[in-house]
Amino acid sequence: MARSTTIDAALVERARQAAGQATTLEQLRQAQSILLPAEMGATLSQTAAALGVGRATAGRMQLRFRQSSQPQYSPPERTWGGRRNALLTLEEEKAFLQPWLEQAKTGGMLVVSPIRAALAEKLGQPIKPSVVYRLLARHGWRKVAPDTRHPKGDPAVQADWKKNCPKSWRPCSSPGKSAADVSD
């Protein structure tokens, strides 16, 4: 069973005042994240549902409200989200791709396997091909695919040929029937 929330009366009074004087939605939600459990006995999940946020966000709101009522408080930067498992920073990735960018500008064809080998050598660990594909996509590179039609193709000539071409296939004859019998 979860432990019950104990909120002191001074904090509840500050939350009431903050809710009445709130000028932004964030300030109001922070005050409500304290008031709902204190006055209605709501759990953290119920508080989150009432505020329209996730359970973890409701807990963060309570923490921020408690901290904001302390003297000499400056709000911290958010520590959640971002690229936690990045192998290189974005600047390092740009510097790594620079030699291949020069090759691509001159019309050279890039192959992923040499890029993958160079990245593995730089990082000192094996790299899967998907890492390289995501790296290239992250920096706006794309796979150049061939056109869906031939540049010298003429749709009018192709349509004319389809109408007037001799049939290149003939029905196969079944046992006991000749080709003349099948064509009738």
VMD Tcl script that draws the C-alpha trace (Angstrom):
set ca {
  {0.00 0.00 0.00}
  {1.26 3.46 -0.83}
  {2.12 5.75 2.00}
  {-0.26 8.59 2.66}
  {0.74 12.11 1.75}
  {1.34 14.51 4.59}
  {1.24 18.15 3.59}
  {1.74 20.79 6.24}
  {-0.88 23.49 6.75}
  {1.48 26.35 5.84}
  {2.15 24.83 2.42}
  {-1.59 24.32 1.84}
  {-2.23 27.98 2.73}
  {0.51 29.11 0.31}
  {-1.05 26.89 -2.37}
  {-4.48 28.49 -1.82}
  {-2.96 31.95 -2.17}
  {-0.97 30.91 -5.25}
  {-4.08 29.42 -6.89}
  {-5.96 32.68 -6.34}
  {-3.12 34.82 -7.68}
  {-1.97 32.52 -10.52}
  {-1.40 34.27 -13.83}
  {-0.31 31.23 -15.85}
  {-1.69 27.75 -16.23}
  {1.55 26.26 -14.92}
  {1.31 28.24 -11.67}
  {-2.32 27.17 -11.21}
  {-1.53 23.50 -11.85}
  {1.38 23.57 -9.39}
  {-0.92 24.97 -6.69}
  {-3.62 22.44 -7.52}
  {-1.09 19.59 -7.34}
  {-0.71 20.48 -3.65}
  {-4.37 21.29 -2.93}
  {-5.97 18.16 -4.41}
  {-4.12 15.65 -2.19}
  {-4.26 17.91 0.88}
  {-7.95 18.83 0.80}
  {-9.54 15.94 -1.09}
  {-7.21 13.10 -0.17}
  {-6.43 12.37 -3.84}
  {-3.57 10.04 -4.68}
  {-0.80 11.09 -7.02}
  {-2.45 9.18 -9.89}
  {-5.82 10.82 -9.22}
  {-4.16 14.24 -8.99}
  {-2.40 13.64 -12.31}
  {-5.65 12.58 -13.96}
  {-7.46 15.67 -12.65}
  {-4.69 17.98 -13.89}
  {-4.40 16.23 -17.24}
  {-0.73 15.30 -16.85}
  {1.26 12.15 -16.19}
  {1.88 10.77 -12.73}
  {5.56 11.70 -12.78}
  {4.73 15.24 -13.95}
  {2.30 15.70 -11.05}
  {5.07 14.77 -8.62}
  {7.44 17.20 -10.34}
  {4.81 19.95 -10.06}
  {4.52 19.37 -6.32}
  {8.29 19.46 -5.97}
  {8.59 22.69 -7.97}
  {5.87 24.33 -5.87}
  {7.58 23.31 -2.64}
  {10.92 24.57 -3.91}
  {9.50 27.84 -5.24}
  {8.17 28.72 -1.80}
  {11.70 28.49 -0.36}
  {13.82 31.66 -0.17}
  {16.62 32.20 -2.70}
  {15.14 29.69 -5.10}
  {15.98 29.72 -8.79}
  {14.13 27.20 -10.95}
  {16.41 24.41 -12.22}
  {16.75 23.43 -15.82}
  {14.81 20.37 -16.81}
  {16.88 17.25 -16.45}
  {14.61 14.84 -18.27}
  {14.47 14.33 -22.03}
  {17.25 14.84 -24.53}
  {19.90 12.62 -26.05}
  {21.12 10.55 -23.12}
  {22.61 7.71 -25.15}
  {24.31 9.79 -27.82}
  {27.68 8.49 -28.98}
  {28.78 11.92 -30.25}
  {27.50 15.45 -29.79}
  {25.80 17.10 -32.76}
  {28.89 19.24 -33.38}
  {31.13 16.15 -33.36}
  {28.76 14.42 -35.77}
  {28.90 17.41 -38.15}
  {32.69 17.40 -38.02}
  {32.72 13.64 -38.63}
  {30.48 13.96 -41.72}
  {32.45 16.89 -43.19}
  {34.82 14.80 -45.41}
  {31.88 12.89 -46.87}
  {29.98 16.13 -47.42}
  {32.79 17.35 -49.64}
  {32.70 14.10 -51.58}
  {28.90 14.33 -51.99}
  {29.09 17.93 -53.24}
  {31.39 16.86 -56.07}
  {28.85 14.27 -57.18}
  {30.50 11.25 -55.62}
  {28.41 8.32 -54.53}
  {28.52 7.59 -50.83}
  {28.38 4.09 -49.46}
  {27.40 3.46 -45.86}
  {29.96 0.74 -45.15}
  {33.05 3.03 -45.24}
  {31.23 5.61 -43.11}
  {30.31 2.85 -40.68}
  {33.91 1.60 -40.54}
  {35.25 5.12 -39.91}
  {32.66 5.74 -37.19}
  {33.50 2.43 -35.51}
  {37.19 3.33 -35.61}
  {36.51 6.78 -34.15}
  {34.36 5.41 -31.32}
  {36.42 2.29 -30.71}
  {33.43 -0.02 -30.74}
  {31.40 -1.88 -33.37}
  {28.55 0.09 -34.92}
  {25.37 -1.27 -36.48}
  {24.30 0.05 -39.90}
  {21.11 1.54 -38.45}
  {23.22 3.90 -36.33}
  {24.81 5.32 -39.48}
  {21.46 5.62 -41.27}
  {19.99 7.51 -38.28}
  {23.09 9.73 -38.13}
  {22.70 10.65 -41.80}
  {18.96 11.26 -41.42}
  {19.55 13.43 -38.35}
  {21.74 15.73 -40.42}
  {19.31 15.97 -43.34}
  {21.00 13.49 -45.68}
  {18.73 11.34 -47.79}
  {19.02 8.35 -50.04}
  {18.86 9.41 -53.66}
  {16.63 7.00 -55.53}
  {16.41 6.64 -59.31}
  {13.55 8.24 -61.18}
  {10.40 6.19 -61.64}
  {10.50 6.68 -65.42}
  {13.19 6.93 -68.05}
  {14.08 10.54 -68.94}
  {13.85 9.80 -72.68}
  {10.57 7.91 -72.36}
  {7.59 9.28 -74.29}
  {4.19 8.33 -72.84}
  {2.40 8.88 -76.17}
  {4.74 6.48 -78.01}
  {4.38 3.91 -75.24}
  {0.58 4.10 -75.36}
  {0.62 3.74 -79.16}
  {2.90 0.71 -78.93}
  {0.60 -0.92 -76.36}
  {-2.36 -0.52 -78.73}
  {-0.66 -1.73 -81.91}
  {1.96 -4.21 -80.72}
  {1.74 -7.83 -81.83}
  {0.82 -10.13 -79.00}
  {4.02 -11.74 -77.90}
  {2.40 -14.64 -76.11}
  {0.38 -17.45 -77.48}
  {-1.93 -19.70 -75.52}
  {-0.53 -23.11 -74.89}
  {-2.32 -26.00 -76.47}
  {-4.04 -28.47 -74.24}
  {-3.78 -32.20 -74.90}
  {-5.96 -33.28 -77.78}
  {-6.44 -29.76 -79.20}
  {-4.40 -28.08 -81.86}
  {-3.24 -24.44 -81.77}
  {-5.86 -23.57 -84.42}
  {-8.66 -24.94 -82.19}
  {-7.49 -22.87 -79.21}
  {-7.32 -19.59 -81.12}
  {-10.97 -19.83 -82.22}
}
mol new
graphics top color blue
foreach p $ca { graphics top sphere $p radius 0.5 }
foreach p [lrange $ca 0 end-1] q [lrange $ca 1 end] { graphics top cylinder $p $q radius 0.2 }
display resetview
